[in-house]
């Protein structure tokens, strides 16, 4: 499944409820906030939470930061977010898998909400709604340019931070490794379909995350509107040129 896997860090814990997987490519500027948010959200589950940081071709201090937070670290060199996340899931020992990006913070009650939703037996898993660290007209329009076409293609889904039982993650074979972009929307659609087969709903936890505006900060709030080809490439999901440019060949993931 992966080009290079190397397991490092702390030993896997017994009786882990949550395995939180973070893909990371040179994330030293952002990952501390992410890990701090997880620490706060997991206060009621301190001995039941493991954090797995999948290091993807990192040349900065991401690994050192992850280890300082007692994370499990795993090295993976694929230019493929699906493979990166799946590599983390392969070594996860928790009953519940949660995926979050390194530049995203989960809100304080995220884990308790996941626990409540899944314990109800009504939900197969799901995603979240959230907000950007800052908002402008350009960011709002850009978000709509992605969200509206995704709704037409994939139906009513939520993304951002995913949560489900590990057994259900494995049942749908995790993230689609043929997808280079929009793998999150594809995962949500397949998880939702798996839920229907098991008479369960796809859930959305409101206000579950805060995400950075780093790409808007770097390229400008109106950059997507000026480059519609990026939107089309994202929706197709398999354009290696745009995937590499957007995610994998930048200094930051």
N, C-alpha and C positions, 0 to 999 in steps of 0.2 A: 504493500500500500504506500510505502514511503521510500524516498531515496536514501535518507540517512536517519536512523533513529539511534539515540544514545540516551539512556535513562540515567539521570543524576539526582542529587539532592537527598531529601529525607526518605526514610522508609515509609511504605504505604501503611496507613493506619487500619486497624480493625474497626468494624461497626461504623463505617463512614456512611453518612446519609447523603451528603452533597459532594459531588466532584465538580469543581468549577474550572472550566477550561478556557485559557486565554492564549490566542495566537499572538506572537510578538516578533516583529522585525524592527530592531532599533527603536525601542519604545521608552528609552530612559527619561524622556521629558514628560511622559504621560502615565506610565504604569504605576507610579507611587499612589496617585489619586485613586486609580482603579483598585489597587490592593487595600488601601485604607478604607475604601467604601465597602469592600468585601468583609474586612475585619469588623467593621461596625455592624453590618447586616448579619454577621454570623455570631454575634455575642451570645445568643441563646443556644448556639450549636457549635461551640468552640471545639469540642472533642469529636464532632461529627462532620467536620468540613475539611476537605483537602482542596488545595489550589494547584492546578497543573499549568505551568507556563511552557508553551511549546515555542522554543527559540528557533526562529527562522533566519538563518544567515546573519546573526547579530554581530556587529563590529563595535558596539558601544557598551555601556554598562548595564544593559538590561538583565543579563544573567546574574550579575552581582546583586542587583536590587532584588530580583526574585528570590535569590537564596537568603538575603537578609530578612525576608518576610517568611522564611521557612517553607517556601513553595517547593513542590516537586518540579523539576525541570527536565525537559526532553528536547533533544535537538532534531530538527527536521529541515532539510534543505530544499524541499519542493516549492516551486512557484505556483502553488495551488492551495487556496485557503481551505478547500474541502479536505484535502489530504492532511493539511496541518492540523485542523480540528479533529479529524478522525484519529490521527496519531495520538492525540491526548486522550481521546475516548477509549482507545485500546488498552491503556494502562490504568484507567480510572477504576477505583474500587468502590465508589459510592453507589447507592441505590438510585440516586437521582443525578442526572447530568445537566449542568447548566453551562452555556457558552456565552462569553462576553468578550468584547473587543478591548484591547489594552487602553484605548483612549476614551473608554466609557466608564462611568461610575454607576453602580447599582444603588438604588435608594434604600433607606434604612430598613424598611419592612419587606424587602424583596424576598428574602429566603422564607420568612414566616408566611408570606402570601403563597409562595410556591408550595410549601408544606401543606397549607390549608386547602388549596385547590386540588392537589393530587390526592390528599387523604379523603376528600369527599367522594372519590370514585367516579365523579362526573366528567373529569377532564383527562384527555390523553396527554396533555402537555400544552405548550403554547409559546407565545412571545409577550412583548410588552409594548406599551406606549411610553413616550418620554419626551424630553425636550433637549434642545441645543443649549450649550453654555451661554450663547448670546443669540439674538434673533434680529434679522433685518428683512426688509422686503425682498432683497435678492435671495437670501437663504430660504425664505418661505416659498418663493416662486420656484426655486431650484428643487426644493423638496417635493412640491406638487408635480413637477415635471417627471419625477421618478415614481412617486407614489401612485398617481392616477393610472399611468400605463400598467404598472404592476398589478393593480386591482383588476384591470381588464384581463390581464394574462393569467393571473394566479388566483383570482377570487378574493374574498374577504379574509385577509390574513394579517398577522402582526409579526414583526421581526425584532431586531435590536438585541434582545437577550432571550435565548431559547432555554426552555426547561421541559424535561420529560423524564420518565423512568428510563434507566439504562437499558432495560430489556426492550423497551419500545424504540429507543434510539437504534439498537442493534437490529431490531426486526425490520426497520426500513433502510438498513445498511448505512446509517449515518448520513453525512452530506454527500451529495452526488459529485464524485471525483471527475466527471466529464465536464462539469460546470466550472468555468474560470471566473465568472462574475454572476451576480444574482443567485448564487448558491444558497443564500439565506432564504430567499423567496421560494425557491424550489424545495428546500427542506420543509418549510412551513406548509406548503401545499401537500406534500407527501405525508407529513405527520397528521395533517387534518384528515386526509383520506383514510389513513390507518385508523384514526379515531372513529370515523364513521363505520368502518368494518367491525369495530368493537363497541359500538353504541356509546361512544364517548365524544365529548365536544372538544374543539380547539379553543383554548382559553386565552384571554388577553388581560394581563395585569396592568392596570392603569398607573401611570406615573412611576414606572419601574426603573427608569434610567435617566442619566444626564450624559450627553455625548459631546465630544469636543467639536470645534469648528475648524480644525487644523487645515483641511483642504480649502475651505473658504478663506482662511487667513492667508494661505500661501498663493492661491490662484485668483482670489477675488470672489465676492458674493454672487456675481452675475456670470461666473465662468461657464457654467453649464449651458446657459442660454446662448452664449457665444459659440459653443461647440456642441451642437446637437448630435454629432456623430458618436460622442461618448455615451449619450443616453441610449442610442440605438444599439451600440455595442454592449452596453450593460444589460439591456432587455434580451438580447440574443444569448448572452452568457458564455459564449465560446470563442470570443475574439481574443487570441493570444496577444496580439500587438497592443490592444488597448488595456487588457488585463495587466500585462507587464508594466506598461506606462503608468497605470493608475495605482497598482498595488505593490508590485514586486521589484521594480527597478529604481524606485525612489529610495532615498536614504531612510525615510520613515515609511512603514507599511501603511 
